């Protein structure tokens, strides 16, 4: 995973363009990823696929003719989605197009102008403060033209067409935790899942943030009812504790699974309530879809100093955190695959247990009350969404009692394994 991050780090990515394609084609060397191209201007709900952006070069020359900012040295130096420019400007005009981080004066920020035509450069604040009066030559060799938006998709078939969804974004340039860590972990997870005999199918998406998720959802509405649960993966390589952000539903299967997995993981973690701000969980959880999608990260976006800056470099991520994050995802898949899920075949009110011989079964138990409660809990919660582990957590009953109840109910017309 670290080697893949180091290989992808120099590539200038954005929400469209050749940097995304190059990244996804490198991933195709590791996994059988399918690439999709969606033309500029395609309506996607309230949005349209934007013009494609590509950049070849960009720099600033000081009054002495020396390059003081160079895209080829660090691609964060150019405002992402800058329109082309080549002219001489005064220092005052140049400053209107410069972005810095005063609180971290040696770092270069990452800034974008996706939907507003502009040009600009990012530099260290210390360098900004040292600029002298005079004329500066600015040059950005870029193109903003009709093209397409590119995303990658892979479906690993399971025995069921019901799906577990993993999503990571691919639009950030030379930033490692955000989000090369998600790309690398998702790629490794795919390699591991492809070697397994899976109960559920797994779909993995590599999307440009926001517009990519909106585009995928607009093109795949017929697939959404297959999604049982899912996770957005981001910021998984730093040394901080894990953070799980709940789905909009708040108590969906993914929320219950994540709580159990994280409790058992031995890793430090925090659980966050849903909010309509963040990464692409906010698209998958929008009101029209309300999918059971949570988000797993370590750091929280915007809440760590290195966020969207040149300090988010290969030194900021570490192999131990990548491995520990991957281990949690493996445990999530295991929990979903092992889950004992049943469906109540007569869910209209409480069924009559006596005429099915279950009172006799109850009479034969050493703890009649626990067994009777187990029958009632299993029937009430077996809606296809709650696993036996969920029922145990909600009821406080032992798994042994619940499994005995399930065994008796399966002999009748009241319960079936999902």
PEJOZI-V366200 format. One record per run of one state. SS is the DSSP state (H for helix, E for strand, C for the rest). FROM is the first residue (numbers start at 1). TO is the last residue. If there is no record, write none. Layout:
# PEJOZI-V366200
{{SS:FROM:TO} {SS:FROM:TO}}
This chain:
# PEJOZI-V366200
{{C:1:1} {H:2:9} {C:10:17} {H:18:27} {C:28:33} {E:34:39} {C:40:42} {E:43:44} {C:45:46} {E:47:48} {C:49:51} {E:52:61} {C:62:66} {E:67:70} {C:71:74} {H:75:77} {E:78:78} {C:79:79} {E:80:80} {C:81:84} {E:85:90} {H:91:95} {C:96:97} {E:98:99} {C:100:101} {H:102:104} {C:105:108} {E:109:109} {C:110:111} {E:112:112} {C:113:120} {E:121:122} {C:123:124} {H:125:129} {C:130:134} {E:135:145} {C:146:147} {E:148:156} {C:157:162} {E:163:169} {C:170:175} {H:176:194} {C:195:200} {E:201:207} {C:208:210} {H:211:219} {C:220:220} {H:221:226} {E:227:233} {C:234:241} {E:242:245} {C:246:252} {H:253:265} {C:266:268} {E:269:272} {C:273:280} {H:281:284} {C:285:292} {E:293:297} {C:298:308} {E:309:309} {C:310:318} {H:319:338} {C:339:340} {E:341:344} {C:345:353} {H:354:356} {C:357:357} {H:358:363} {C:364:367} {H:368:381} {C:382:382} {E:383:387} {H:388:395} {C:396:398} {H:399:410} {C:411:414} {E:415:417} {C:418:418}}
